Amino acid sequence: MPAPLPPLVQLSDVARTFDVSPPWLERAIGRQPKALLQAVAGVDLTIARGETLGLVGESGCGKSTIARLIVGLHAPTRGTITFDGTPLAGHGAAQTDPATSRALRRRMQMIFQDPYASLNPRWRVADIVAEPILALEPEAAKGDVRRRVAALLEQVRLAPEDGRRYPHQFSGGQRQRISIARALSTQPEFLVCDEPTSALDVSVQAQVLNLMRDLQQRMGLTYLFISHNLAVVRHIADRVGVMYLGRIVEVAPARQLFARPRHPYTRMLLDAVPDLAAAGRRRVAVAGEVPNPLDPPAGCAFHPRCPHAADRCRSEIPVLRPVAGGGEAACHAVLEGRLPVPPPAAVAAPPA
């Protein structure tokens, strides 16, 4: 029996801290210390080949920072990011040959949240889609580039003639398809999708999501799909990771997480989703606000909002550990058995 393939993407103890201090002179006059914001705090995460990992959480929890760390827009303050077994950032990355690193980076692309802001309004669509090809293959013949751009536009269900138009001449859903075509132009294996449907109408969201699933099946793509919309994640993800204030608090297969969430924060998020099928069921209201990331609480960051918090939660940071039934959770109450497993019917499972 062949050994299982290693994960395509792996994050090990990845952290990122930003210096958000006022200017030096202002701090010197006011005798203020530096202000450091820890956007990501020791994240361990794996993404298998061909799967879609959904990453959810409230705004400001660090989802987009993880996306930018993976594609190289930010460097981690601590930890290692590995792609296909080769370190790209952090410990061990210095030993990776620059040419090898560039070749690996070419195998990943990013789709941004706002398709209009991420497309150059002064360029025609054909030039936008062709830009990555020309940057990575400067020797490519013009005729070959034109044929590849036309094929990419057809892949995302646009016409080759649309390449002569400008981004403002398209609808929001069509602009996002152009962003997807540009991301596919380097023939990547891994796409980081940062809120790719949040700016779209519900009907257009469905079209883009179905297109992404179709492309994944035909091209064997791997997705990191970041969203705060649990209904969208439920539709597209194979596994789901839940983030809170820079940490992963739960990871589980999508069907299991939506049917039997373990972490109190995950349950709170799911209880906030309108669901006619759950009418009459007792829900836990979303309490409190996300703590100030410049001054996070001691112990478990969620304990000020958690109805199950105990003394240990206020002093000791929980570690992500396997839980009975599958998945992982970072919660003292779950691991100590103080938080009962919800019945399977508590939350409807995602559609097949």
Sequence and secondary structure as in RCSB ss.txt:
>XXXX:A:sequence
MPAPLPPLVQLSDVARTFDVSPPWLERAIGRQPKALLQAVAGVDLTIARGETLGLVGESGCGKSTIARLIVGLHA
PTRGTITFDGTPLAGHGAAQTDPATSRALRRRMQMIFQDPYASLNPRWRVADIVAEPILALEPEAAKGDVRRRVA
ALLEQVRLAPEDGRRYPHQFSGGQRQRISIARALSTQPEFLVCDEPTSALDVSVQAQVLNLMRDLQQRMGLTYLF
ISHNLAVVRHIADRVGVMYLGRIVEVAPARQLFARPRHPYTRMLLDAVPDLAAAGRRRVAVAGEVPNPLDPPAGC
AFHPRCPHAADRCRSEIPVLRPVAGGGEAACHAVLEGRLPVPPPAAVAAPPA
>XXXX:A:secstr
       SEEEEEEEEEEE    HHHHHHHT    EEEEEEEEEEEE TT EEEEE STTSSHHHHHHHHHTSS 
 SEEEEEETTEEEEETTGGGS HHHHHHHHHTEEEE S TTTTS TTS HHHHHHHHHHHH TT  HHHHHHHHH
HHHHHTT  GGGGGS GGGS HHHHHHHHHHHHHTT  SEEEEESTTTTS HHHHHHHHHHHHHHHHHHT EEEE
E S HHHHHHH SEEEEEETTEEEEEEEHHHHHHS  SHHHHHHHHTS  GGGTT       S    TTS  SSS
TTGGG TT  HHHHHS    EE TTSSEE  HHHHTT S    GGGS     
